[in-house]
Amino acid sequence: MHCTTGTVGQILPMQASADDTPAPVRYRRRASVGEALLLVLTCALVFVALVAVRPGVASSDLPTRAIRVRASDTLWDIASENRTEGLSTAQTVEVLKTLNRLDHSRIAVGQSLLIPNTEEPVLTLANP
C-alpha cells in the first residue's frame, strides 16, 4: 500500500495501482526566473567586491612615481624611505599596498611599484 501526506504530519493511504509498483520519486525542480536573477546578481556583487580597490588612499589622490624593487628591498624599507608626511611607516605600507593593489607584503625583485611622490609639491589653495 502506498501512503501520501495530508496536513502536517498526517499520513493518508493512497489507492493501490493495478500492478502495485511504486511510482519513481522525482525531486527535480527548475529554478524560477527570480532565483536565477538573484544568483546572477549575487555573483556580480561578489565579483565587484573581490576586484574593488580597498578603501583608503585612491591612486588619484596622491602624485605617484614608479620604482623598481631591488634585491634587498622589502615593502617596509620602501615605505620607510618614502613615507608620506603625517603617516607612520605602517600606514605608508598600507598606502603602497592600496596603490599597487597588493593583498600581501611580498614583493619581487624587478617588480615595478607605484609610490607616493614626496618630491613633487602638492598644490593647495589658500582661502581668500
N, C-alpha and C positions, 0 to 999 in steps of 0.2 A: 504494500500500500504506500502511496506517496503522500507527503504532507506539504502543506503550504502554511505560511504565516498569515494571520489575520491582523487584529490590532496588536498593540505592543505586547509581546511575549505569548500571545495566544497561538496555538498550533491547531490548524484545521485539516481534516483529511481531504485529500483530492480524490476524484474518481479515477479508478484504475483504467488504463487504456486496454485495448483488446489484447495486445501482446505483452502487456505489463513490463515493458522495458523503460527504464528511466530516460527521460529526455536529457540531452547533454546540457551542462551548465555553461552559460556564456557570460563572461564578465567584460566583454568589450564595450567600451563607451567612447564615443568620439568627443573630442574637446569642442566646446562651443566657440563661436567667434570671439566672444568676450574673454574666454580663458586664453585663447591663442593671442589675442591682443595684449592681455596682461603679461603673458610670458615674453612677448617681444619687447614690451615697454620695460620690464624688469631687466632683461638682458642689456638693453640700451643704457639704462641707468647704471648698471654695474660697469659697463664699458667706459662710460664717461667718468665714473668715479676712479677707475684704475688709471685712466690716461690724464686726468686733470692734474695740473700743477698744484703742488701743496700750497696752502695759504702762507702768506708771508711776503717777502720782498719779490715783486714781479721784476722780470728782466728789463722792462721798460722804465722802471723807477730809478734805476741806477745806471750811470755810464759804466760800460764794461770794456775790458780788453782781454785778448786771448793769450794764454801762456801754454808752453809745452811742459809736461811733467818730466822731471829728471830722475835719474836712478835713485837718489837718496830722498826724494820728496815724499812727504805724507800730506794728507789733506790738512792736518793740524798745523804743520810747518807752513804751508802755503797761506793758511788763514792767519797765522800769527804775523807773517811777513807783510800781509796785505789787509790788515784789519781796517774795517770801516770805522770811521770816527764815531765814538759813542757806543760801540758794540764790543763785547768781550770776544776772545778768541773762539769760544764755544758757539757764540751767536754768529760769528763770521763763518764758522764751519757750516752752520745751518743755511746761511745765505748762499755759500758756494754749492751746497747740495741742491738747493732750490734752483739756482741759476743754471746748473748743469743737469738738472733732473736726475739726480743720483738717489738711489734708495739706501745706499750704504756709504761708508767712508773709504772703500777700496778704490784706488786709482792705479793706472798702469803707466809704465814708462812710455813716453811718446804721446800720451793722450793729451788732447787739447782741452783746456778748461777755460771757462769764462770767469774772470774775477772782477770785482769792483775796481774801477779805475780811480784810485785815490789821487792820482797825479792830475787829473782833469778837474778844473774848478767847477763847482756846481753853482749855477746862477740862481740867485734869489732876488725876488722883487721886494723892494722896501715899501712900506706903507706911506703914501704921500701925506 
